[in-house]
Amino acid sequence: MMHGHETSLTAARRGPQPNPASTGRRLKRNVRIGERRTTIVLEAYVWDSIDSMLLREAVSLDEFCNRVEDTRRNSSMASSARLVVLIYFRLLGQINSPPFVDADLDRLQQEGRLRAPAPADPPIPLLPLALRRFAQDEAHVA
C-alpha cells in the first residue's frame, strides 16, 4: 500500500505531464498524392492544426496534400504543409479580428440589449486563399 502512495507522490513532484502535441513528437500519416502512396511526418501539433483546418474546410487529407503538391515548388511536402497551415490560421485570425469596434454595438452589448444573431453562414473557405498566398511566396523564392 505504501508503494502506491510513494508512486503518486513521485508523480506529483514531477508535475503535470506535457501535452504530447507540445513535446515536438513527430507523427506519421499515410497519404495518396496522385497515384502514389507516401508518408508525411509532422509534429503532433501540426497534425492537430491540419485536422482542424480539414474539418472546417470539409476537405480530406489526401485532397489537401494534392493541392499542396500542385502548388509547391521549392519546399518539401512537410515544410509546404506547415507553411500552408500557418498561412491558413493567420488568415482565419485576420478575418475573425475586426479592425474596429462599433461604439453602438459595444454599448448595446454592455447594456445587455443585443438580440441573438442570425444563424451563421457556412464558414468562408480559406484554403484556396492560403494556397494562393503560399504559391506567391514560393514564386518569390525561385
N, CA and C atoms as an extended XYZ file, in Angstrom:
426
Properties=species:S:1:pos:R:3:atomname:S:1:resname:S:1:resid:I:1 pbc="F F F"
N         0.824       -1.188        0.000 N   MET     1
C         0.000        0.000        0.000 CA  MET     1
C         0.871        1.256        0.000 C   MET     1
N         1.937        1.225        0.741 N   MET     2
C         2.828        2.372        0.805 CA  MET     2
C         3.461        2.643       -0.562 C   MET     2
N         3.710        1.576       -1.292 N   HIS     3
C         4.345        1.735       -2.602 CA  HIS     3
C         3.488        2.591       -3.540 C   HIS     3
N         2.178        2.371       -3.586 N   GLY     4
C         1.285        3.170       -4.421 CA  GLY     4
C         1.291        4.624       -4.012 C   GLY     4
N         1.332        4.869       -2.710 N   HIS     5
C         1.369        6.245       -2.199 CA  HIS     5
C         2.663        6.932       -2.620 C   HIS     5
N         3.790        6.189       -2.522 N   GLU     6
C         5.070        6.765       -2.925 CA  GLU     6
C         5.086        7.064       -4.415 C   GLU     6
N         4.471        6.205       -5.196 N   THR     7
C         4.423        6.425       -6.646 CA  THR     7
C         3.636        7.680       -6.972 C   THR     7
N         2.499        7.877       -6.309 N   SER     8
C         1.714        9.076       -6.581 CA  SER     8
C         2.435       10.327       -6.114 C   SER     8
N         3.186       10.236       -5.005 N   LEU     9
C         3.971       11.382       -4.553 CA  LEU     9
C         5.079       11.705       -5.544 C   LEU     9
N         5.716       10.668       -6.078 N   THR    10
C         6.773       10.893       -7.068 CA  THR    10
C         6.202       11.568       -8.304 C   THR    10
N         5.032       11.110       -8.752 N   ALA    11
C         4.389       11.720       -9.917 CA  ALA    11
C         4.013       13.164       -9.623 C   ALA    11
N         3.529       13.437       -8.410 N   ALA    12
C         3.150       14.805       -8.043 CA  ALA    12
C         4.368       15.720       -8.035 C   ALA    12
N         5.513       15.196       -7.592 N   ARG    13
C         6.732       16.021       -7.570 CA  ARG    13
C         7.197       16.375       -8.982 C   ARG    13
N         6.983       15.438       -9.904 N   ARG    14
C         7.394       15.697      -11.290 CA  ARG    14
C         6.535       16.771      -11.924 C   ARG    14
N         5.327       16.934      -11.442 N   GLY    15
C         4.431       17.927      -12.005 CA  GLY    15
C         3.613       17.343      -13.129 C   GLY    15
N         2.783       18.178      -13.753 N   PRO    16
C         1.924       17.689      -14.836 CA  PRO    16
C         2.758       17.268      -16.036 C   PRO    16
N         2.291       16.239      -16.702 N   GLN    17
C         2.968       15.750      -17.897 CA  GLN    17
C         2.643       16.688      -19.066 C   GLN    17
N         3.611       16.940      -19.947 N   PRO    18
C         3.348       17.850      -21.077 CA  PRO    18
C         2.358       17.235      -22.056 C   PRO    18
N         1.656       18.107      -22.725 N   ASN    19
C         0.764       17.693      -23.802 CA  ASN    19
C         1.629       17.078      -24.897 C   ASN    19
N         1.271       15.870      -25.400 N   PRO    20
C         2.112       15.258      -26.444 CA  PRO    20
C         2.330       16.170      -27.646 C   PRO    20
N         1.355       17.012      -27.950 N   ALA    21
C         1.497       17.909      -29.099 CA  ALA    21
C         2.566       18.957      -28.853 C   ALA    21
N         2.830       19.286      -27.587 N   SER    22
C         3.803       20.342      -27.295 CA  SER    22
C         5.216       19.801      -27.139 C   SER    22
N         5.392       18.502      -27.176 N   THR    23
C         6.718       17.920      -26.978 CA  THR    23
C         7.545       17.909      -28.250 C   THR    23
N         6.938       18.244      -29.364 N   GLY    24
C         7.654       18.183      -30.626 CA  GLY    24
C         7.674       16.785      -31.205 C   GLY    24
N         6.935       15.872      -30.566 N   ARG    25
C         6.879       14.495      -31.065 CA  ARG    25
C         6.347       14.494      -32.486 C   ARG    25
N         6.973       13.729      -33.346 N   ARG    26
C         6.589       13.689      -34.758 CA  ARG    26
C         5.761       12.439      -35.012 C   ARG    26
N         4.711       12.614      -35.808 N   LEU    27
C         3.810       11.526      -36.146 CA  LEU    27
C         3.789       11.333      -37.653 C   LEU    27
N         3.554       10.099      -38.070 N   LYS    28
C         3.497        9.764      -39.489 CA  LYS    28
C         2.046        9.537      -39.895 C   LYS    28
N         1.718        9.970      -41.104 N   ARG    29
C         0.423        9.653      -41.706 CA  ARG    29
C         0.652        9.289      -43.164 C   ARG    29
N        -0.074        8.281      -43.596 N   ASN    30
C        -0.008        7.858      -44.995 CA  ASN    30
C        -1.027        8.641      -45.803 C   ASN    30
N        -0.606        9.103      -46.966 N   VAL    31
C        -1.495        9.847      -47.855 CA  VAL    31
C        -1.292        9.360      -49.278 C   VAL    31
N        -2.251        9.671      -50.119 N   ARG    32
C        -2.145        9.361      -51.546 CA  ARG    32
C        -2.037       10.695      -52.281 C   ARG    32
N        -0.916       10.866      -52.968 N   ILE    33
C        -0.687       12.058      -53.774 CA  ILE    33
C        -0.622       11.590      -55.215 C   ILE    33
N        -1.618       11.982      -55.985 N   GLY    34
C        -1.720       11.458      -57.340 CA  GLY    34
C        -1.948        9.961      -57.259 C   GLY    34
N        -1.107        9.213      -57.943 N   GLU    35
C        -1.240        7.755      -57.960 CA  GLU    35
C        -0.330        7.060      -56.944 C   GLU    35
N         0.444        7.830      -56.193 N   ARG    36
C         1.385        7.182      -55.277 CA  ARG    36
C         0.999        7.398      -53.813 C   ARG    36
N         1.288        6.388      -53.023 N   ARG    37
C         1.105        6.489      -51.584 CA  ARG    37
C         2.430        6.910      -50.983 C   ARG    37
N         2.369        7.794      -50.001 N   THR    38
C         3.585        8.251      -49.346 CA  THR    38
C         3.270        8.528      -47.885 C   THR    38
N         4.296        8.748      -47.119 N   THR    39
C         4.160        9.042      -45.701 CA  THR    39
C         4.665       10.449      -45.446 C   THR    39
N         3.904       11.196      -44.677 N   ILE    40
C         4.318       12.541      -44.280 CA  ILE    40
C         4.530       12.520      -42.773 C   ILE    40
N         5.646       13.073      -42.344 N   VAL    41
C         5.992       13.119      -40.928 CA  VAL    41
C         5.943       14.583      -40.482 C   VAL    41
N         5.073       14.849      -39.511 N   LEU    42
C         4.924       16.204      -38.975 CA  LEU    42
C         4.768       16.138      -37.458 C   LEU    42
N         4.976       17.258      -36.813 N   GLU    43
C         4.791       17.350      -35.380 CA  GLU    43
C         3.307       17.147      -35.041 C   GLU    43
N         3.044       16.586      -33.874 N   ALA    44
C         1.664       16.304      -33.447 CA  ALA    44
C         0.813       17.574      -33.483 C   ALA    44
N         1.376       18.697      -33.074 N   TYR    45
C         0.618       19.946      -33.063 CA  TYR    45
C         0.240       20.373      -34.482 C   TYR    45
N         1.121       20.145      -35.437 N   VAL    46
C         0.814       20.485      -36.834 CA  VAL    46
C        -0.316       19.596      -37.337 C   VAL    46
N        -0.268       18.297      -37.004 N   TRP    47
C        -1.364       17.404      -37.414 CA  TRP    47
C        -2.684       17.850      -36.783 C   TRP    47
N        -2.649       18.262      -35.516 N   ASP    48
C        -3.879       18.765      -34.880 CA  ASP    48
C        -4.415       19.971      -35.642 C   ASP    48
N        -3.530       20.861      -36.047 N   SER    49
C        -3.943       22.049      -36.798 CA  SER    49
C        -4.496       21.674      -38.164 C   SER    49
N        -3.847       20.733      -38.827 N   ILE    50
C        -4.337       20.272      -40.134 CA  ILE    50
C        -5.719       19.653      -39.982 C   ILE    50
N        -5.894       18.825      -38.957 N   ASP    51
C        -7.200       18.198      -38.730 CA  ASP    51
C        -8.291       19.247      -38.533 C   ASP    51
N        -7.999       20.288      -37.764 N   SER    52
C        -8.980       21.362      -37.544 CA  SER    52
C        -9.312       22.077      -38.845 C   SER    52
N        -8.283       22.360      -39.636 N   MET    53
C        -8.483       23.043      -40.908 CA  MET    53
C        -9.318       22.183      -41.857 C   MET    53
N        -8.993       20.892      -41.948 N   LEU    54
C        -9.712       19.996      -42.855 CA  LEU    54
C       -11.172       19.864      -42.447 C   LEU    54
N       -11.434       19.808      -41.163 N   LEU    55
C       -12.805       19.731      -40.681 CA  LEU    55
C       -13.572       20.999      -41.055 C   LEU    55
N       -12.960       22.156      -40.839 N   ARG    56
C       -13.609       23.435      -41.151 CA  ARG    56
C       -13.850       23.581      -42.648 C   ARG    56
N       -12.916       23.091      -43.457 N   GLU    57
C       -12.989       23.236      -44.907 CA  GLU    57
C       -13.728       22.083      -45.595 C   GLU    57
N       -14.035       21.031      -44.847 N   ALA    58
C       -14.678       19.828      -45.396 CA  ALA    58
C       -13.849       19.259      -46.556 C   ALA    58
N       -12.558       19.087      -46.291 N   VAL    59
C       -11.603       18.593      -47.278 CA  VAL    59
C       -10.905       17.378      -46.666 C   VAL    59
N       -10.617       16.367      -47.481 N   SER    60
C        -9.891       15.196      -46.991 CA  SER    60
C        -8.396       15.504      -46.916 C   SER    60
N        -7.693       14.704      -46.145 N   LEU    61
C        -6.247       14.861      -46.048 CA  LEU    61
C        -5.589       14.644      -47.406 C   LEU    61
N        -6.029       13.639      -48.144 N   ASP    62
C        -5.460       13.402      -49.470 CA  ASP    62
C        -5.678       14.592      -50.398 C   ASP    62
N        -6.890       15.155      -50.364 N   GLU    63
C        -7.172       16.316      -51.223 CA  GLU    63
C        -6.284       17.497      -50.842 C   GLU    63
N        -6.132       17.740      -49.541 N   PHE    64
C        -5.262       18.816      -49.066 CA  PHE    64
C        -3.836       18.592      -49.570 C   PHE    64
N        -3.321       17.379      -49.395 N   CYS    65
C        -1.944       17.083      -49.812 CA  CYS    65
C        -1.767       17.233      -51.317 C   CYS    65
N        -2.764       16.846      -52.096 N   ASN    66
C        -2.682       17.018      -53.547 CA  ASN    66
C        -2.675       18.493      -53.925 C   ASN    66
N        -3.461       19.294      -53.246 N   ARG    67
C        -3.456       20.739      -53.533 CA  ARG    67
C        -2.108       21.354      -53.182 C   ARG    67
N        -1.548       20.954      -52.047 N   VAL    68
C        -0.229       21.466      -51.659 CA  VAL    68
C         0.821       21.002      -52.671 C   VAL    68
N         0.754       19.748      -53.058 N   GLU    69
C         1.707       19.203      -54.042 CA  GLU    69
C         1.648       19.971      -55.359 C   GLU    69
N         0.444       20.314      -55.794 N   ASP    70
C         0.281       21.054      -57.048 CA  ASP    70
C         0.808       22.483      -56.941 C   ASP    70
N         0.912       22.998      -55.728 N   THR    71
C         1.297       24.390      -55.520 CA  THR    71
C         2.784       24.556      -55.222 C   THR    71
N         3.360       23.614      -54.510 N   ARG    72
C         4.740       23.788      -54.035 CA  ARG    72
C         5.746       23.717      -55.173 C   ARG    72
N         6.851       24.449      -54.990 N   ARG    73
C         7.925       24.459      -55.980 CA  ARG    73
C         9.257       24.108      -55.343 C   ARG    73
N         9.560       24.797      -54.248 N   ASN    74
C        10.899       24.717      -53.669 CA  ASN    74
C        10.954       23.984      -52.337 C   ASN    74
N         9.855       23.886      -51.656 N   SER    75
C         9.832       23.312      -50.317 CA  SER    75
C         9.449       21.842      -50.364 C   SER    75
N         9.861       21.121      -49.343 N   SER    76
C         9.429       19.731      -49.221 CA  SER    76
C         7.933       19.696      -48.925 C   SER    76
N         7.336       18.540      -49.066 N   MET    77
C         5.910       18.405      -48.796 CA  MET    77
C         5.603       18.758      -47.342 C   MET    77
N         6.415       18.262      -46.411 N   ALA    78
C         6.177       18.534      -44.992 CA  ALA    78
C         6.298       20.029      -44.696 C   ALA    78
N         7.335       20.663      -45.199 N   SER    79
C         7.506       22.106      -44.982 CA  SER    79
C         6.374       22.895      -45.625 C   SER    79
N         5.975       22.485      -46.809 N   SER    80
C         4.892       23.165      -47.509 CA  SER    80
C         3.586       23.056      -46.718 C   SER    80
N         3.292       21.863      -46.197 N   ALA    81
C         2.074       21.682      -45.402 CA  ALA    81
C         2.108       22.573      -44.172 C   ALA    81
N         3.254       22.640      -43.499 N   ARG    82
C         3.387       23.523      -42.321 CA  ARG    82
C         3.098       24.974      -42.698 C   ARG    82
N         3.674       25.423      -43.797 N   LEU    83
C         3.505       26.816      -44.211 CA  LEU    83
C         2.063       27.119      -44.603 C   LEU    83
N         1.422       26.219      -45.320 N   VAL    84
C         0.027       26.441      -45.714 CA  VAL    84
C        -0.855       26.528      -44.464 C   VAL    84
N        -0.619       25.657      -43.486 N   VAL    85
C        -1.402       25.689      -42.247 CA  VAL    85
C        -1.162       27.001      -41.501 C   VAL    85
N         0.077       27.442      -41.442 N   LEU    86
C         0.385       28.713      -40.786 CA  LEU    86
C        -0.332       29.868      -41.490 C   LEU    86
N        -0.249       29.915      -42.801 N   ILE    87
C        -0.936       30.965      -43.563 CA  ILE    87
C        -2.433       30.890      -43.333 C   ILE    87
N        -2.979       29.682      -43.363 N   TYR    88
C        -4.423       29.486      -43.180 CA  TYR    88
C        -4.897       30.083      -41.855 C   TYR    88
N        -4.215       29.739      -40.762 N   PHE    89
C        -4.676       30.219      -39.462 CA  PHE    89
C        -4.392       31.704      -39.250 C   PHE    89
N        -3.392       32.239      -39.904 N   ARG    90
C        -3.193       33.696      -39.864 CA  ARG    90
C        -4.341       34.397      -40.576 C   ARG    90
N        -4.754       33.861      -41.731 N   LEU    91
C        -5.892       34.435      -42.460 CA  LEU    91
C        -7.167       34.331      -41.626 C   LEU    91
N        -7.370       33.185      -41.002 N   LEU    92
C        -8.549       32.992      -40.165 CA  LEU    92
C        -8.561       33.986      -39.011 C   LEU    92
N        -7.419       34.210      -38.417 N   GLY    93
C        -7.318       35.199      -37.341 CA  GLY    93
C        -7.621       36.604      -37.824 C   GLY    93
N        -7.158       36.940      -39.017 N   GLN    94
C        -7.421       38.273      -39.567 CA  GLN    94
C        -8.905       38.466      -39.843 C   GLN    94
N        -9.559       37.434      -40.353 N   ILE    95
C       -10.989       37.537      -40.659 CA  ILE    95
C       -11.811       37.663      -39.392 C   ILE    95
N       -11.389       36.970      -38.339 N   ASN    96
C       -12.148       36.974      -37.089 CA  ASN    96
C       -11.781       38.111      -36.152 C   ASN    96
N       -10.889       38.984      -36.562 N   SER    97
C       -10.491       40.126      -35.736 CA  SER    97
C       -10.832       41.414      -36.467 C   SER    97
N       -12.015       41.977      -36.209 N   PRO    98
C       -12.365       43.207      -36.923 CA  PRO    98
C       -11.411       44.337      -36.560 C   PRO    98
N       -11.119       45.197      -37.515 N   PRO    99
C       -10.170       46.273      -37.272 CA  PRO    99
C       -10.757       47.445      -36.485 C   PRO    99
N       -12.019       47.357      -36.140 N   PHE   100
C       -12.646       48.464      -35.435 CA  PHE   100
C       -13.685       47.927      -34.455 C   PHE   100
N       -14.107       48.785      -33.556 N   VAL   101
C       -15.179       48.450      -32.623 CA  VAL   101
C       -16.319       49.424      -32.874 C   VAL   101
N       -17.489       48.888      -33.103 N   ASP   102
C       -18.680       49.713      -33.306 CA  ASP   102
C       -19.165       50.171      -31.932 C   ASP   102
N       -19.108       51.461      -31.680 N   ALA   103
C       -19.465       52.004      -30.367 CA  ALA   103
C       -20.909       51.690      -29.987 C   ALA   103
N       -21.834       51.749      -30.959 N   ASP   104
C       -23.239       51.446      -30.658 CA  ASP   104
C       -23.417       49.982      -30.264 C   ASP   104
N       -22.793       49.082      -31.008 N   LEU   105
C       -22.894       47.666      -30.667 CA  LEU   105
C       -22.242       47.385      -29.319 C   LEU   105
N       -21.119       48.020      -29.057 N   ASP   106
C       -20.442       47.842      -27.779 CA  ASP   106
C       -21.343       48.300      -26.632 C   ASP   106
N       -22.008       49.450      -26.789 N   ARG   107
C       -22.908       49.972      -25.758 CA  ARG   107
C       -24.093       49.036      -25.548 C   ARG   107
N       -24.701       48.560      -26.654 N   LEU   108
C       -25.841       47.650      -26.536 CA  LEU   108
C       -25.444       46.340      -25.849 C   LEU   108
N       -24.245       45.860      -26.145 N   GLN   109
C       -23.787       44.634      -25.505 CA  GLN   109
C       -23.603       44.852      -24.014 C   GLN   109
N       -23.011       45.973      -23.636 N   GLN   110
C       -22.803       46.260      -22.221 CA  GLN   110
C       -24.130       46.418      -21.485 C   GLN   110
N       -25.128       46.942      -22.169 N   GLU   111
C       -26.448       47.106      -21.558 CA  GLU   111
C       -27.258       45.810      -21.592 C   GLU   111
N       -26.742       44.792      -22.263 N   GLY   112
C       -27.441       43.520      -22.354 CA  GLY   112
C       -28.645       43.554      -23.277 C   GLY   112
N       -28.642       44.446      -24.267 N   ARG   113
C       -29.799       44.599      -25.148 CA  ARG   113
C       -29.561       44.081      -26.566 C   ARG   113
N       -28.523       43.341      -26.780 N   LEU   114
C       -28.289       42.793      -28.115 CA  LEU   114
C       -29.204       41.599      -28.350 C   LEU   114
N       -29.740       41.508      -29.552 N   ARG   115
C       -30.559       40.358      -29.930 CA  ARG   115
C       -29.655       39.222      -30.383 C   ARG   115
N       -30.186       38.030      -30.358 N   ALA   116
C       -29.429       36.875      -30.825 CA  ALA   116
C       -29.089       37.067      -32.303 C   ALA   116
N       -27.898       36.686      -32.699 N   PRO   117
C       -27.520       36.850      -34.105 CA  PRO   117
C       -28.280       35.865      -34.993 C   PRO   117
N       -28.362       36.215      -36.238 N   ALA   118
C       -28.961       35.313      -37.223 CA  ALA   118
C       -28.089       34.069      -37.317 C   ALA   118
N       -28.655       32.951      -37.746 N   PRO   119
C       -27.830       31.747      -37.891 CA  PRO   119
C       -26.618       32.037      -38.773 C   PRO   119
N       -25.517       31.458      -38.380 N   ALA   120
C       -24.261       31.703      -39.091 CA  ALA   120
C       -24.287       31.067      -40.478 C   ALA   120
N       -23.695       31.771      -41.421 N   ASP   121
C       -23.493       31.211      -42.747 CA  ASP   121
C       -22.403       30.147      -42.637 C   ASP   121
N       -22.325       29.265      -43.613 N   PRO   122
C       -21.211       28.312      -43.586 CA  PRO   122
C       -19.891       29.089      -43.600 C   PRO   122
N       -18.860       28.509      -43.027 N   PRO   123
C       -17.583       29.233      -42.999 CA  PRO   123
C       -17.077       29.534      -44.401 C   PRO   123
N       -16.419       30.656      -44.507 N   ILE   124
C       -15.800       31.045      -45.780 CA  ILE   124
C       -14.612       30.116      -46.013 C   ILE   124
N       -14.539       29.459      -47.168 N   PRO   125
C       -13.390       28.586      -47.416 CA  PRO   125
C       -12.118       29.408      -47.585 C   PRO   125
N       -11.160       29.178      -46.709 N   LEU   126
C        -9.911       29.927      -46.748 CA  LEU   126
C        -8.758       29.140      -47.357 C   LEU   126
N        -8.930       27.834      -47.510 N   LEU   127
C        -7.832       27.035      -48.028 CA  LEU   127
C        -7.371       27.493      -49.413 C   LEU   127
N        -8.281       27.786      -50.357 N   PRO   128
C        -7.788       28.283      -51.656 CA  PRO   128
C        -6.971       29.571      -51.527 C   PRO   128
N        -7.385       30.455      -50.647 N   LEU   129
C        -6.640       31.699      -50.442 CA  LEU   129
C        -5.277       31.426      -49.802 C   LEU   129
N        -5.242       30.509      -48.833 N   ALA   130
C        -3.969       30.154      -48.198 CA  ALA   130
C        -3.015       29.526      -49.209 C   ALA   130
N        -3.548       28.661      -50.064 N   LEU   131
C        -2.703       28.050      -51.094 CA  LEU   131
C        -2.195       29.083      -52.095 C   LEU   131
N        -3.043       30.053      -52.452 N   ARG   132
C        -2.612       31.102      -53.376 CA  ARG   132
C        -1.504       31.953      -52.746 C   ARG   132
N        -1.659       32.292      -51.464 N   ARG   133
C        -0.625       33.074      -50.781 CA  ARG   133
C         0.674       32.270      -50.705 C   ARG   133
N         0.574       30.979      -50.412 N   PHE   134
C         1.750       30.115      -50.373 CA  PHE   134
C         2.425       30.080      -51.744 C   PHE   134
N         1.644       29.952      -52.813 N   ALA   135
C         2.191       29.923      -54.177 CA  ALA   135
C         2.941       31.219      -54.478 C   ALA   135
N         2.403       32.339      -54.033 N   GLN   136
C         3.092       33.626      -54.252 CA  GLN   136
C         4.421       33.650      -53.516 C   GLN   136
N         4.426       33.141      -52.281 N   ASP   137
C         5.672       33.094      -51.510 CA  ASP   137
C         6.693       32.166      -52.178 C   ASP   137
N         6.227       31.023      -52.666 N   GLU   138
C         7.109       30.080      -53.343 CA  GLU   138
C         7.696       30.694      -54.611 C   GLU   138
N         6.891       31.475      -55.336 N   ALA   139
C         7.363       32.092      -56.586 CA  ALA   139
C         8.459       33.126      -56.296 C   ALA   139
N         8.366       33.795      -55.156 N   HIS   140
C         9.384       34.802      -54.813 CA  HIS   140
C        10.704       34.170      -54.445 C   HIS   140
N        10.685       32.931      -53.963 N   VAL   141
C        11.911       32.244      -53.587 CA  VAL   141
C        12.668       31.756      -54.799 C   VAL   141
N        11.934       31.421      -55.849 N   ALA   142
C        12.566       30.849      -57.064 CA  ALA   142
C        13.490       31.810      -57.763 C   ALA   142
